[in-house]
Amino acid sequence: MAEKIDRQEVKHVADLAKLSFDDAALDKITPQLEKIIDLFTDLQKVDTDGVEPMYSPTTEHSVLREDKGVRSGQRDELLANAPETHDGLIKVPAIIDESEDGE
């Protein structure tokens, strides 16, 4: 078994990911995260010398279409459904906090 991870560490990681959990959720998540870390510890013990790296679990190739914008003529309808717009664009909240205090 790997080092134990405590609720405070789980809360810290959740805060970094901008997630918040109540005490009941932290009690449930902490042992789950411990099990995940234990799995990685077990994987580190596996001897992989001489094993060819695998980049995909399948030999199938995805057929992707060209990523090309198409005018639909529905701009006004789309913007009407957006909670907030600015200059004809959908305004979304910032998710990266660049403040100096780290909060």
Beta strands, then each sheet from edge to edge (+ up, - down):
strand 1: 85-86
strand 2: 89-90
sheet 1: 1+ 2-
end
